[in-house]
Amino acid sequence: MNNSEEKIGTFNNIGQREVTFADLPLSCPMPKMVLWNAHPRVYLPIEQTGEATCPYCGAHYVLKNFKDS
């Protein structure tokens, strides 16, 4: 598996993730996450506050450089 195919997490070890403006619109699970045990995709409104938590799995996302925008 090369770097472009690397999976970035499973749902039992998500915790907090830092995302960038390139990841918007933000969804959980994110496109590169392992999906075999995924919940339904939900879009999270992170643009207004710089943080969002998934209502399904509890993953907490923080938008990098939010205060600079």
C-alpha positions in Angstrom: 0.0 0.0 0.0 1.5 3.3 -1.0 1.1 6.7 0.8 -1.8 7.8 -1.4 -3.8 4.6 -0.5 -3.0 4.7 3.3 -6.1 4.4 5.4 -6.3 7.1 8.1 -8.2 5.3 10.9 -10.8 3.0 12.0 -13.9 3.9 14.1 -12.6 2.4 17.3 -9.5 4.6 17.5 -10.6 8.0 16.0 -10.4 10.4 19.0 -9.6 13.9 17.8 -8.5 14.6 14.2 -7.1 17.8 12.8 -8.5 18.7 9.4 -7.6 21.4 6.9 -9.7 23.6 4.5 -8.8 21.1 1.8 -10.9 18.5 3.7 -14.1 20.6 3.4 -16.9 19.9 3.2 -16.2 17.7 6.2 -17.9 14.3 6.5 -17.5 11.5 8.9 -16.4 9.0 8.0 -13.8 10.9 5.9 -13.1 9.5 2.4 -9.8 7.7 3.4 -11.1 6.0 6.5 -11.5 2.3 6.7 -15.2 1.7 6.0 -15.8 -2.0 6.9 -17.4 -0.9 10.2 -18.5 2.6 9.3 -21.6 4.4 10.3 -23.7 6.3 7.7 -21.9 9.3 6.3 -22.8 12.6 7.9 -21.6 16.1 7.0 -20.4 18.2 9.8 -20.7 22.0 10.0 -17.1 22.8 11.1 -16.8 26.1 9.1 -18.5 28.3 11.7 -16.8 27.4 14.9 -13.6 25.5 13.8 -14.7 22.3 15.7 -17.3 19.6 15.2 -18.2 16.3 16.8 -19.7 13.4 14.9 -23.1 12.4 16.4 -22.6 8.7 15.5 -19.1 7.9 16.7 -18.0 10.9 18.8 -15.0 11.7 16.7 -14.0 15.3 17.3 -12.6 17.3 14.4 -10.6 20.5 14.7 -10.1 22.8 11.7 -6.4 23.7 11.4 -5.7 27.4 11.0 -9.3 28.3 11.7 -8.4 31.5 13.6 -6.3 32.6 10.7 -9.2 32.6 8.3 
